[in-house]
Amino acid sequence: MAIKGSKRYRKAAKQVDANGAYALEDAVDLLGKFPRAKFDESVELSFHLGVDPRQSDQMVRGTVALPHGSGKKVRVLVFAKPGAAADAAVEAGAEFVGFEDMLKKCQEGWTDFDVAVATPEAMSEVRKLGKVLGPRGLMPNPKTGTVTDDTAKAVREVKAGRVEYKVDKTANLHVPVGKVSFAKDQLVENARAVLEVVVRARPQAVRGTFIKNCVIAATMSPSVRLDAKEYNKV
């Protein structure tokens, strides 16, 4: 069967054993040998999990701190009334801080940011933005540490490389682990941190194989399948 895609993609795909499964270190090493695109591609782990996302007791969601960051500039919006929490968010480096002005801007459809943080006090109004923020995965949530009075800590953690993950309705999960420009060891350590967190997030209600499939890929590259056996031992 002919491999479709650009000349660069086809050249990379020929290096991958389509029927094989690689150890994490070998997969990252292979990824580094692929022909590069003209931009610094993101690298992502993608999972297919043995869960039923329609069941509340099988939801897989949380955050993971990447040891070497994501390589992405994260723009943070903080919903906080004037006072200590707002001042702390500004000092921590949040790009956008406000309350009524930010609520109004979002109500008008503005979503030019990557992560939203809110104080518990602000959430009564922020919840009303569900139709705007929810579909884009931007709604602050206590489970991911983005609803807190310690806005400075939340901003610093997000900017240092904390990323969120959430299984979708088809039981797939996608988590960024860095950029192709990262050193091999940095990508391996970031990916291992994600794998360990996802394994620990296995719902008790799940029976059988949890990680059915896991691949690593850059934005414009073919996927490299990981050997998930060691992660399904629990």
ChimeraX commands (.cxc) that place a marker at each C-alpha (Angstrom):
marker #1 position 0.00,0.00,0.00 radius 0.5
marker #1 position 1.42,3.38,-1.06 radius 0.5
marker #1 position 2.18,5.93,1.66 radius 0.5
marker #1 position 0.30,9.15,1.12 radius 0.5
marker #1 position 1.50,12.65,2.03 radius 0.5
marker #1 position 4.31,15.01,1.12 radius 0.5
marker #1 position 7.73,13.83,-0.02 radius 0.5
marker #1 position 9.12,14.69,3.42 radius 0.5
marker #1 position 6.32,12.75,5.17 radius 0.5
marker #1 position 6.80,9.70,2.94 radius 0.5
marker #1 position 10.52,9.70,3.63 radius 0.5
marker #1 position 9.85,9.73,7.37 radius 0.5
marker #1 position 7.14,7.07,7.18 radius 0.5
marker #1 position 9.52,4.64,5.46 radius 0.5
marker #1 position 11.64,4.66,8.65 radius 0.5
marker #1 position 8.73,3.46,10.80 radius 0.5
marker #1 position 7.80,-0.18,11.28 radius 0.5
marker #1 position 4.04,0.19,10.85 radius 0.5
marker #1 position 3.41,-3.14,12.57 radius 0.5
marker #1 position 5.90,-2.63,15.37 radius 0.5
marker #1 position 5.84,-1.00,18.79 radius 0.5
marker #1 position 8.80,0.94,20.15 radius 0.5
marker #1 position 10.24,1.61,23.59 radius 0.5
marker #1 position 9.84,5.28,24.49 radius 0.5
marker #1 position 13.54,6.11,24.09 radius 0.5
marker #1 position 13.68,4.40,20.69 radius 0.5
marker #1 position 10.52,6.16,19.50 radius 0.5
marker #1 position 11.89,9.59,20.44 radius 0.5
marker #1 position 15.21,8.73,18.80 radius 0.5
marker #1 position 13.37,7.79,15.59 radius 0.5
marker #1 position 11.33,10.99,15.75 radius 0.5
marker #1 position 14.57,12.96,15.83 radius 0.5
marker #1 position 15.74,11.31,12.59 radius 0.5
marker #1 position 12.72,12.41,10.57 radius 0.5
marker #1 position 13.19,15.22,8.02 radius 0.5
marker #1 position 12.33,18.53,9.71 radius 0.5
marker #1 position 9.55,20.90,8.72 radius 0.5
marker #1 position 10.25,24.60,8.25 radius 0.5
marker #1 position 8.98,25.43,11.74 radius 0.5
marker #1 position 9.56,24.08,15.24 radius 0.5
marker #1 position 6.92,21.35,15.36 radius 0.5
marker #1 position 5.11,20.40,18.55 radius 0.5
marker #1 position 5.48,16.84,19.81 radius 0.5
marker #1 position 2.42,15.11,21.24 radius 0.5
marker #1 position 1.49,11.85,22.93 radius 0.5
marker #1 position -1.86,10.46,21.82 radius 0.5
marker #1 position -3.69,7.71,23.67 radius 0.5
marker #1 position -6.69,5.52,22.96 radius 0.5
marker #1 position -8.00,4.41,26.34 radius 0.5
marker #1 position -10.18,1.51,27.40 radius 0.5
marker #1 position -12.72,3.75,29.12 radius 0.5
marker #1 position -16.30,4.79,28.47 radius 0.5
marker #1 position -16.22,8.60,28.75 radius 0.5
marker #1 position -20.01,8.67,29.00 radius 0.5
marker #1 position -19.69,7.22,32.49 radius 0.5
marker #1 position -18.77,9.80,35.13 radius 0.5
marker #1 position -16.68,7.24,37.03 radius 0.5
marker #1 position -14.52,6.61,33.95 radius 0.5
marker #1 position -13.49,10.19,33.22 radius 0.5
marker #1 position -9.74,10.72,32.85 radius 0.5
marker #1 position -8.76,14.32,33.49 radius 0.5
marker #1 position -6.08,16.28,35.28 radius 0.5
marker #1 position -2.81,18.15,34.92 radius 0.5
marker #1 position 0.83,17.20,34.56 radius 0.5
marker #1 position 3.94,19.30,35.13 radius 0.5
marker #1 position 6.36,18.77,32.26 radius 0.5
marker #1 position 9.92,18.74,33.67 radius 0.5
marker #1 position 11.22,20.73,30.71 radius 0.5
marker #1 position 8.12,22.73,29.85 radius 0.5
marker #1 position 6.04,22.51,26.69 radius 0.5
marker #1 position 8.11,24.92,24.62 radius 0.5
marker #1 position 4.99,26.96,24.03 radius 0.5
marker #1 position 4.42,30.53,25.13 radius 0.5
marker #1 position 1.31,30.33,27.31 radius 0.5
marker #1 position -0.99,33.36,27.47 radius 0.5
marker #1 position -2.87,33.45,30.77 radius 0.5
marker #1 position -6.10,35.26,31.59 radius 0.5
marker #1 position -6.95,35.73,35.28 radius 0.5
marker #1 position -10.46,36.63,36.39 radius 0.5
marker #1 position -10.07,38.46,39.69 radius 0.5
marker #1 position -11.60,41.53,41.26 radius 0.5
marker #1 position -9.21,44.41,42.06 radius 0.5
marker #1 position -7.12,43.48,45.08 radius 0.5
marker #1 position -4.36,41.15,46.25 radius 0.5
marker #1 position -5.20,38.22,43.95 radius 0.5
marker #1 position -5.26,40.44,40.87 radius 0.5
marker #1 position -2.01,42.18,41.84 radius 0.5
marker #1 position -0.32,38.83,42.46 radius 0.5
marker #1 position -1.40,37.54,39.04 radius 0.5
marker #1 position 0.10,40.59,37.33 radius 0.5
marker #1 position 3.38,40.15,39.22 radius 0.5
marker #1 position 3.47,36.45,38.28 radius 0.5
marker #1 position 3.30,37.36,34.60 radius 0.5
marker #1 position -0.34,36.89,33.58 radius 0.5
marker #1 position -0.98,38.64,30.26 radius 0.5
marker #1 position -4.58,39.56,31.03 radius 0.5
marker #1 position -6.01,40.34,34.48 radius 0.5
marker #1 position -9.40,41.80,35.26 radius 0.5
marker #1 position -12.98,41.08,36.17 radius 0.5
marker #1 position -15.91,42.98,34.67 radius 0.5
marker #1 position -13.85,44.17,31.69 radius 0.5
marker #1 position -12.60,40.64,30.96 radius 0.5
marker #1 position -16.06,39.13,31.44 radius 0.5
marker #1 position -17.50,41.58,28.92 radius 0.5
marker #1 position -14.68,40.92,26.45 radius 0.5
marker #1 position -15.22,37.14,26.62 radius 0.5
marker #1 position -18.99,37.54,26.34 radius 0.5
marker #1 position -18.31,39.28,23.03 radius 0.5
marker #1 position -16.44,36.18,21.84 radius 0.5
marker #1 position -12.81,36.99,22.66 radius 0.5
marker #1 position -10.71,33.90,23.43 radius 0.5
marker #1 position -7.21,35.00,22.48 radius 0.5
marker #1 position -5.54,33.24,25.42 radius 0.5
marker #1 position -4.44,29.70,26.29 radius 0.5
marker #1 position -5.39,29.22,29.95 radius 0.5
marker #1 position -7.95,30.94,32.18 radius 0.5
marker #1 position -7.58,31.17,35.95 radius 0.5
marker #1 position -10.26,32.50,38.30 radius 0.5
marker #1 position -10.61,33.17,41.99 radius 0.5
marker #1 position -13.46,31.27,43.71 radius 0.5
marker #1 position -15.20,34.61,44.23 radius 0.5
marker #1 position -15.11,35.34,40.50 radius 0.5
marker #1 position -16.47,31.96,39.43 radius 0.5
marker #1 position -20.13,32.85,40.04 radius 0.5
marker #1 position -19.87,35.19,37.05 radius 0.5
marker #1 position -17.27,33.25,35.06 radius 0.5
marker #1 position -19.59,30.22,34.94 radius 0.5
marker #1 position -21.95,32.27,32.80 radius 0.5
marker #1 position -19.28,32.15,30.07 radius 0.5
marker #1 position -19.74,28.39,29.70 radius 0.5
marker #1 position -20.94,28.58,26.10 radius 0.5
marker #1 position -17.88,30.64,25.12 radius 0.5
marker #1 position -15.12,29.02,27.18 radius 0.5
marker #1 position -16.42,25.46,27.57 radius 0.5
marker #1 position -16.22,24.28,23.93 radius 0.5
marker #1 position -12.64,25.57,23.74 radius 0.5
marker #1 position -11.54,23.88,26.96 radius 0.5
marker #1 position -10.85,27.24,28.58 radius 0.5
marker #1 position -13.22,27.13,31.55 radius 0.5
marker #1 position -11.38,27.37,34.91 radius 0.5
marker #1 position -11.77,24.22,36.98 radius 0.5
marker #1 position -10.81,23.42,40.60 radius 0.5
marker #1 position -9.65,19.94,39.52 radius 0.5
marker #1 position -6.96,21.45,37.32 radius 0.5
marker #1 position -5.87,24.08,39.83 radius 0.5
marker #1 position -7.25,26.99,37.81 radius 0.5
marker #1 position -9.85,28.04,40.39 radius 0.5
marker #1 position -7.83,29.35,43.31 radius 0.5
marker #1 position -7.11,32.37,45.47 radius 0.5
marker #1 position -3.39,31.73,44.96 radius 0.5
marker #1 position -3.39,33.17,41.46 radius 0.5
marker #1 position 0.37,33.74,41.44 radius 0.5
marker #1 position 1.07,30.04,41.99 radius 0.5
marker #1 position -1.41,29.02,39.29 radius 0.5
marker #1 position 0.09,31.43,36.76 radius 0.5
marker #1 position 3.67,30.34,37.52 radius 0.5
marker #1 position 2.83,26.64,37.24 radius 0.5
marker #1 position 1.03,27.05,33.93 radius 0.5
marker #1 position 3.86,29.08,32.46 radius 0.5
marker #1 position 6.49,26.65,33.77 radius 0.5
marker #1 position 4.99,23.79,31.78 radius 0.5
marker #1 position 1.91,22.46,33.53 radius 0.5
marker #1 position -0.49,21.15,30.90 radius 0.5
marker #1 position -4.04,19.86,31.19 radius 0.5
marker #1 position -5.36,16.62,29.76 radius 0.5
marker #1 position -8.89,15.32,29.31 radius 0.5
marker #1 position -10.21,12.25,27.53 radius 0.5
marker #1 position -12.61,13.11,24.69 radius 0.5
marker #1 position -15.92,11.45,23.85 radius 0.5
marker #1 position -14.18,8.88,21.65 radius 0.5
marker #1 position -11.87,7.80,24.51 radius 0.5
marker #1 position -8.85,9.53,22.94 radius 0.5
marker #1 position -6.42,11.70,24.88 radius 0.5
marker #1 position -3.83,14.11,23.47 radius 0.5
marker #1 position -1.06,15.70,25.54 radius 0.5
marker #1 position 1.80,17.94,24.30 radius 0.5
marker #1 position 5.26,16.91,25.47 radius 0.5
marker #1 position 7.50,19.54,23.86 radius 0.5
marker #1 position 9.01,20.62,20.56 radius 0.5
marker #1 position 11.17,18.79,18.02 radius 0.5
marker #1 position 13.98,21.22,18.89 radius 0.5
marker #1 position 14.14,19.76,22.43 radius 0.5
marker #1 position 17.01,17.45,23.29 radius 0.5
marker #1 position 16.15,13.75,23.16 radius 0.5
marker #1 position 16.45,13.41,26.96 radius 0.5
marker #1 position 14.09,16.34,27.49 radius 0.5
marker #1 position 11.41,14.81,25.28 radius 0.5
marker #1 position 11.83,11.39,26.91 radius 0.5
marker #1 position 11.53,12.84,30.43 radius 0.5
marker #1 position 8.48,14.94,29.50 radius 0.5
marker #1 position 6.79,11.99,27.79 radius 0.5
marker #1 position 7.56,9.67,30.71 radius 0.5
marker #1 position 6.02,12.20,33.12 radius 0.5
marker #1 position 2.82,12.20,31.03 radius 0.5
marker #1 position 2.71,8.41,30.78 radius 0.5
marker #1 position 3.11,8.02,34.54 radius 0.5
marker #1 position 0.39,10.55,35.31 radius 0.5
marker #1 position -2.06,8.99,32.84 radius 0.5
marker #1 position -1.41,5.51,34.28 radius 0.5
marker #1 position -2.09,6.81,37.79 radius 0.5
marker #1 position -5.32,8.40,36.54 radius 0.5
marker #1 position -6.79,5.00,35.64 radius 0.5
marker #1 position -10.36,4.94,36.99 radius 0.5
marker #1 position -11.14,2.11,39.41 radius 0.5
marker #1 position -14.22,1.27,37.35 radius 0.5
marker #1 position -12.12,0.32,34.31 radius 0.5
marker #1 position -11.68,-3.37,33.63 radius 0.5
marker #1 position -9.27,-4.90,31.15 radius 0.5
marker #1 position -6.66,-3.02,29.15 radius 0.5
marker #1 position -6.47,0.69,30.07 radius 0.5
marker #1 position -4.02,2.02,27.45 radius 0.5
marker #1 position -5.15,0.35,24.25 radius 0.5
marker #1 position -2.86,2.36,22.01 radius 0.5
marker #1 position -0.30,5.13,22.45 radius 0.5
marker #1 position 1.68,6.97,19.78 radius 0.5
marker #1 position 4.10,9.87,19.70 radius 0.5
marker #1 position 4.27,12.24,16.75 radius 0.5
marker #1 position 5.34,15.71,15.70 radius 0.5
marker #1 position 2.92,18.12,14.04 radius 0.5
marker #1 position 3.85,17.12,10.49 radius 0.5
marker #1 position 5.30,13.66,11.05 radius 0.5
marker #1 position 3.93,10.12,10.96 radius 0.5
marker #1 position 3.07,8.52,14.30 radius 0.5
marker #1 position 5.38,6.11,16.10 radius 0.5
marker #1 position 3.53,3.55,18.20 radius 0.5
marker #1 position 4.82,2.95,21.72 radius 0.5
marker #1 position 4.96,-0.46,23.38 radius 0.5
marker #1 position 2.24,0.04,25.99 radius 0.5
marker #1 position 2.67,-3.33,27.73 radius 0.5
marker #1 position 4.78,-1.92,30.57 radius 0.5
marker #1 position 2.17,0.76,31.23 radius 0.5
marker #1 position -0.67,-1.74,31.46 radius 0.5
marker #1 position 0.89,-3.84,34.21 radius 0.5
marker #1 position -1.09,-2.09,36.96 radius 0.5
marker link #1:1,2 radius 0.2
marker link #1:2,3 radius 0.2
marker link #1:3,4 radius 0.2
marker link #1:4,5 radius 0.2
marker link #1:5,6 radius 0.2
marker link #1:6,7 radius 0.2
marker link #1:7,8 radius 0.2
marker link #1:8,9 radius 0.2
marker link #1:9,10 radius 0.2
marker link #1:10,11 radius 0.2
marker link #1:11,12 radius 0.2
marker link #1:12,13 radius 0.2
marker link #1:13,14 radius 0.2
marker link #1:14,15 radius 0.2
marker link #1:15,16 radius 0.2
marker link #1:16,17 radius 0.2
marker link #1:17,18 radius 0.2
marker link #1:18,19 radius 0.2
marker link #1:19,20 radius 0.2
marker link #1:20,21 radius 0.2
marker link #1:21,22 radius 0.2
marker link #1:22,23 radius 0.2
marker link #1:23,24 radius 0.2
marker link #1:24,25 radius 0.2
marker link #1:25,26 radius 0.2
marker link #1:26,27 radius 0.2
marker link #1:27,28 radius 0.2
marker link #1:28,29 radius 0.2
marker link #1:29,30 radius 0.2
marker link #1:30,31 radius 0.2
marker link #1:31,32 radius 0.2
marker link #1:32,33 radius 0.2
marker link #1:33,34 radius 0.2
marker link #1:34,35 radius 0.2
marker link #1:35,36 radius 0.2
marker link #1:36,37 radius 0.2
marker link #1:37,38 radius 0.2
marker link #1:38,39 radius 0.2
marker link #1:39,40 radius 0.2
marker link #1:40,41 radius 0.2
marker link #1:41,42 radius 0.2
marker link #1:42,43 radius 0.2
marker link #1:43,44 radius 0.2
marker link #1:44,45 radius 0.2
marker link #1:45,46 radius 0.2
marker link #1:46,47 radius 0.2
marker link #1:47,48 radius 0.2
marker link #1:48,49 radius 0.2
marker link #1:49,50 radius 0.2
marker link #1:50,51 radius 0.2
marker link #1:51,52 radius 0.2
marker link #1:52,53 radius 0.2
marker link #1:53,54 radius 0.2
marker link #1:54,55 radius 0.2
marker link #1:55,56 radius 0.2
marker link #1:56,57 radius 0.2
marker link #1:57,58 radius 0.2
marker link #1:58,59 radius 0.2
marker link #1:59,60 radius 0.2
marker link #1:60,61 radius 0.2
marker link #1:61,62 radius 0.2
marker link #1:62,63 radius 0.2
marker link #1:63,64 radius 0.2
marker link #1:64,65 radius 0.2
marker link #1:65,66 radius 0.2
marker link #1:66,67 radius 0.2
marker link #1:67,68 radius 0.2
marker link #1:68,69 radius 0.2
marker link #1:69,70 radius 0.2
marker link #1:70,71 radius 0.2
marker link #1:71,72 radius 0.2
marker link #1:72,73 radius 0.2
marker link #1:73,74 radius 0.2
marker link #1:74,75 radius 0.2
marker link #1:75,76 radius 0.2
marker link #1:76,77 radius 0.2
marker link #1:77,78 radius 0.2
marker link #1:78,79 radius 0.2
marker link #1:79,80 radius 0.2
marker link #1:80,81 radius 0.2
marker link #1:81,82 radius 0.2
marker link #1:82,83 radius 0.2
marker link #1:83,84 radius 0.2
marker link #1:84,85 radius 0.2
marker link #1:85,86 radius 0.2
marker link #1:86,87 radius 0.2
marker link #1:87,88 radius 0.2
marker link #1:88,89 radius 0.2
marker link #1:89,90 radius 0.2
marker link #1:90,91 radius 0.2
marker link #1:91,92 radius 0.2
marker link #1:92,93 radius 0.2
marker link #1:93,94 radius 0.2
marker link #1:94,95 radius 0.2
marker link #1:95,96 radius 0.2
marker link #1:96,97 radius 0.2
marker link #1:97,98 radius 0.2
marker link #1:98,99 radius 0.2
marker link #1:99,100 radius 0.2
marker link #1:100,101 radius 0.2
marker link #1:101,102 radius 0.2
marker link #1:102,103 radius 0.2
marker link #1:103,104 radius 0.2
marker link #1:104,105 radius 0.2
marker link #1:105,106 radius 0.2
marker link #1:106,107 radius 0.2
marker link #1:107,108 radius 0.2
marker link #1:108,109 radius 0.2
marker link #1:109,110 radius 0.2
marker link #1:110,111 radius 0.2
marker link #1:111,112 radius 0.2
marker link #1:112,113 radius 0.2
marker link #1:113,114 radius 0.2
marker link #1:114,115 radius 0.2
marker link #1:115,116 radius 0.2
marker link #1:116,117 radius 0.2
marker link #1:117,118 radius 0.2
marker link #1:118,119 radius 0.2
marker link #1:119,120 radius 0.2
marker link #1:120,121 radius 0.2
marker link #1:121,122 radius 0.2
marker link #1:122,123 radius 0.2
marker link #1:123,124 radius 0.2
marker link #1:124,125 radius 0.2
marker link #1:125,126 radius 0.2
marker link #1:126,127 radius 0.2
marker link #1:127,128 radius 0.2
marker link #1:128,129 radius 0.2
marker link #1:129,130 radius 0.2
marker link #1:130,131 radius 0.2
marker link #1:131,132 radius 0.2
marker link #1:132,133 radius 0.2
marker link #1:133,134 radius 0.2
marker link #1:134,135 radius 0.2
marker link #1:135,136 radius 0.2
marker link #1:136,137 radius 0.2
marker link #1:137,138 radius 0.2
marker link #1:138,139 radius 0.2
marker link #1:139,140 radius 0.2
marker link #1:140,141 radius 0.2
marker link #1:141,142 radius 0.2
marker link #1:142,143 radius 0.2
marker link #1:143,144 radius 0.2
marker link #1:144,145 radius 0.2
marker link #1:145,146 radius 0.2
marker link #1:146,147 radius 0.2
marker link #1:147,148 radius 0.2
marker link #1:148,149 radius 0.2
marker link #1:149,150 radius 0.2
marker link #1:150,151 radius 0.2
marker link #1:151,152 radius 0.2
marker link #1:152,153 radius 0.2
marker link #1:153,154 radius 0.2
marker link #1:154,155 radius 0.2
marker link #1:155,156 radius 0.2
marker link #1:156,157 radius 0.2
marker link #1:157,158 radius 0.2
marker link #1:158,159 radius 0.2
marker link #1:159,160 radius 0.2
marker link #1:160,161 radius 0.2
marker link #1:161,162 radius 0.2
marker link #1:162,163 radius 0.2
marker link #1:163,164 radius 0.2
marker link #1:164,165 radius 0.2
marker link #1:165,166 radius 0.2
marker link #1:166,167 radius 0.2
marker link #1:167,168 radius 0.2
marker link #1:168,169 radius 0.2
marker link #1:169,170 radius 0.2
marker link #1:170,171 radius 0.2
marker link #1:171,172 radius 0.2
marker link #1:172,173 radius 0.2
marker link #1:173,174 radius 0.2
marker link #1:174,175 radius 0.2
marker link #1:175,176 radius 0.2
marker link #1:176,177 radius 0.2
marker link #1:177,178 radius 0.2
marker link #1:178,179 radius 0.2
marker link #1:179,180 radius 0.2
marker link #1:180,181 radius 0.2
marker link #1:181,182 radius 0.2
marker link #1:182,183 radius 0.2
marker link #1:183,184 radius 0.2
marker link #1:184,185 radius 0.2
marker link #1:185,186 radius 0.2
marker link #1:186,187 radius 0.2
marker link #1:187,188 radius 0.2
marker link #1:188,189 radius 0.2
marker link #1:189,190 radius 0.2
marker link #1:190,191 radius 0.2
marker link #1:191,192 radius 0.2
marker link #1:192,193 radius 0.2
marker link #1:193,194 radius 0.2
marker link #1:194,195 radius 0.2
marker link #1:195,196 radius 0.2
marker link #1:196,197 radius 0.2
marker link #1:197,198 radius 0.2
marker link #1:198,199 radius 0.2
marker link #1:199,200 radius 0.2
marker link #1:200,201 radius 0.2
marker link #1:201,202 radius 0.2
marker link #1:202,203 radius 0.2
marker link #1:203,204 radius 0.2
marker link #1:204,205 radius 0.2
marker link #1:205,206 radius 0.2
marker link #1:206,207 radius 0.2
marker link #1:207,208 radius 0.2
marker link #1:208,209 radius 0.2
marker link #1:209,210 radius 0.2
marker link #1:210,211 radius 0.2
marker link #1:211,212 radius 0.2
marker link #1:212,213 radius 0.2
marker link #1:213,214 radius 0.2
marker link #1:214,215 radius 0.2
marker link #1:215,216 radius 0.2
marker link #1:216,217 radius 0.2
marker link #1:217,218 radius 0.2
marker link #1:218,219 radius 0.2
marker link #1:219,220 radius 0.2
marker link #1:220,221 radius 0.2
marker link #1:221,222 radius 0.2
marker link #1:222,223 radius 0.2
marker link #1:223,224 radius 0.2
marker link #1:224,225 radius 0.2
marker link #1:225,226 radius 0.2
marker link #1:226,227 radius 0.2
marker link #1:227,228 radius 0.2
marker link #1:228,229 radius 0.2
marker link #1:229,230 radius 0.2
marker link #1:230,231 radius 0.2
marker link #1:231,232 radius 0.2
marker link #1:232,233 radius 0.2
marker link #1:233,234 radius 0.2
view
